[in-house]
Amino acid sequence: MSDSKQREQMTSGKGFIAALDQSGGSTPKALRLYGVDESAYSSEDEMFDLIHGMRARIAQAPAFTGEKVIGAILFEMTMDREIGGKPSARFLWEERGVVPFLKVDKGLGAEANGVQLMKPMPDLDALLDRAVAAGIFGTKMRSVVSAANREGIADIVDQQFEVGKQILAKGLVPILEPEVTISIDDKAEAEDILLEEITKHLDALDEGQEIMLKLSLPTKANQYASLIAHPRVIRVVALSGGYARDEANALLAKNEGMIASFSRALTEGLSAQQSDDEFNATIAEAIDGIYRASIT
C-alpha cells in the first residue's frame, strides 16, 4: 500500500509535481529544446540515454527537493534506471523527499467524437506490480479532448476511471489526466462537460477509493473548485498544455487549491550546454516561480 508519509505529502504538502515523463514520441522534441538535436544519437537507446541524463541532472539539482517539488512523474525507462547510484524512485524519495509517480499509458488512439482515448494496456497489471516493487506511489495516464462533444468526453472519463480502479486495486494512487486542448474554440464548454462527467464518477467511487486529477488550466478561474473539495480527490494538478511558463504560472495562480504538474514549462530555458552552475540557477528559478503559483 502507499506510504502514509507520501500520502500526507500529496494531500497537504506545499509545492508542485514535476512531470519528467516524456515518452518515445515527445522525447526528440524535449531533447531539441534542451539543445540536443537528432544528430547526437543514432538509436532509440541512445536517445533515451540522453533524456535520462537530462532528467537525472534535474533531479540532482540542489533546488529539486520536497520543500517545493512534492512529487515527480517518471517514464517507465526512468523508473528502470538509476539516479545518483540508486533506483530512480528510491533516489527521489530517500534522497530528495520527492514522491515518485509513473506514467503508465501507451499513447493515444485515433480521434473519434472529438477525443483521443488511451491505447489498450494489456500488460498494465505487470507494469503496476513492477511499480509497486520499485517504490512508486502512484501513476499517471493521459487522454485528450479536442471538442466539446459530450459522447466523446463521457467515453474518455469512463475509460480513465475504469483503468483508475485497476490501479487502485494494486494499492497505487492514479492521476487521471483527461487533457483539454488549450487551442480549441469550445474549450470552456468542453470543460463544463468534463466537470459534470468527472463529478458523476467521483460520486460513485467506494469509500476509501481516492484519486488525483491532472487537468488543463481552465478558461474560467476556479472551474474545478468542487473537484478540489471532493472527498474522493487527493489533489487536482494542472498541466501547462503548451503555455509558456510565465503564462502558465499566471493562469495557475488564479485557481485556488490547484497546483502545477508542468513538463515543458518546467524545463524551459534548460540546456545541455549550460555549466552546472548555470543549469542549477535556471532550474531553481523555474522551481521558485512554479512553486509560488502553486501556493497562491
Secondary structure in CASP SS format (residue, H / E / C, confidence):
PFRMAT SS
TARGET T0000
AUTHOR 0000-0000-0000
METHOD secondary structure of the structure
MODEL  1
M C 1.00
S C 1.00
D C 1.00
S H 1.00
K H 1.00
Q H 1.00
R H 1.00
E H 1.00
Q H 1.00
M H 1.00
T H 1.00
S H 1.00
G C 1.00
K C 1.00
G C 1.00
F E 1.00
I E 1.00
A E 1.00
A E 1.00
L E 1.00
D C 1.00
Q C 1.00
S C 1.00
G C 1.00
G C 1.00
S C 1.00
T H 1.00
P H 1.00
K H 1.00
A H 1.00
L H 1.00
R H 1.00
L H 1.00
Y C 1.00
G C 1.00
V C 1.00
D C 1.00
E H 1.00
S H 1.00
A H 1.00
Y C 1.00
S C 1.00
S C 1.00
E H 1.00
D H 1.00
E H 1.00
M H 1.00
F H 1.00
D H 1.00
L H 1.00
I H 1.00
H H 1.00
G H 1.00
M H 1.00
R H 1.00
A H 1.00
R H 1.00
I H 1.00
A H 1.00
Q C 1.00
A C 1.00
P C 1.00
A C 1.00
F C 1.00
T C 1.00
G C 1.00
E C 1.00
K C 1.00
V E 1.00
I E 1.00
G E 1.00
A E 1.00
I E 1.00
L E 1.00
F C 1.00
E H 1.00
M H 1.00
T H 1.00
M H 1.00
D C 1.00
R C 1.00
E E 1.00
I E 1.00
G C 1.00
G C 1.00
K E 1.00
P E 1.00
S H 1.00
A H 1.00
R H 1.00
F H 1.00
L H 1.00
W H 1.00
E H 1.00
E H 1.00
R H 1.00
G C 1.00
V C 1.00
V E 1.00
P E 1.00
F E 1.00
L E 1.00
K E 1.00
V C 1.00
D C 1.00
K C 1.00
G C 1.00
L E 1.00
G C 1.00
A C 1.00
E C 1.00
A E 1.00
N C 1.00
G C 1.00
V E 1.00
Q E 1.00
L C 1.00
M E 1.00
K C 1.00
P C 1.00
M C 1.00
P C 1.00
D C 1.00
L H 1.00
D H 1.00
A H 1.00
L H 1.00
L H 1.00
D H 1.00
R H 1.00
A H 1.00
V H 1.00
A H 1.00
A H 1.00
G C 1.00
I C 1.00
F C 1.00
G E 1.00
T E 1.00
K E 1.00
M E 1.00
R E 1.00
S E 1.00
V E 1.00
V E 1.00
S C 1.00
A C 1.00
A C 1.00
N C 1.00
R H 1.00
E H 1.00
G H 1.00
I H 1.00
A H 1.00
D H 1.00
I H 1.00
V H 1.00
D H 1.00
Q H 1.00
Q H 1.00
F H 1.00
E H 1.00
V H 1.00
G H 1.00
K H 1.00
Q H 1.00
I H 1.00
L H 1.00
A C 1.00
K C 1.00
G C 1.00
L C 1.00
V E 1.00
P E 1.00
I E 1.00
L E 1.00
E E 1.00
P E 1.00
E E 1.00
V E 1.00
T C 1.00
I C 1.00
S C 1.00
I C 1.00
D C 1.00
D C 1.00
K H 1.00
A H 1.00
E H 1.00
A H 1.00
E H 1.00
D H 1.00
I H 1.00
L H 1.00
L H 1.00
E H 1.00
E H 1.00
I H 1.00
T H 1.00
K H 1.00
H H 1.00
L H 1.00
D H 1.00
A H 1.00
L C 1.00
D C 1.00
E C 1.00
G C 1.00
Q C 1.00
E C 1.00
I E 1.00
M E 1.00
L E 1.00
K E 1.00
L E 1.00
S E 1.00
L C 1.00
P C 1.00
T C 1.00
K C 1.00
A C 1.00
N C 1.00
Q C 1.00
Y C 1.00
A H 1.00
S H 1.00
L H 1.00
I H 1.00
A C 1.00
H C 1.00
P C 1.00
R C 1.00
V E 1.00
I E 1.00
R E 1.00
V E 1.00
V E 1.00
A E 1.00
L E 1.00
S C 1.00
G C 1.00
G C 1.00
Y C 1.00
A C 1.00
R H 1.00
D H 1.00
E H 1.00
A H 1.00
N H 1.00
A H 1.00
L H 1.00
L H 1.00
A C 1.00
K C 1.00
N C 1.00
E C 1.00
G C 1.00
M C 1.00
I E 1.00
A E 1.00
S C 1.00
F C 1.00
S C 1.00
R H 1.00
A H 1.00
L H 1.00
T H 1.00
E C 1.00
G C 1.00
L C 1.00
S C 1.00
A C 1.00
Q C 1.00
Q C 1.00
S C 1.00
D H 1.00
D H 1.00
E H 1.00
F H 1.00
N H 1.00
A H 1.00
T H 1.00
I H 1.00
A H 1.00
E H 1.00
A H 1.00
I H 1.00
D H 1.00
G H 1.00
I H 1.00
Y H 1.00
R H 1.00
A H 1.00
S H 1.00
I H 1.00
T C 1.00
END
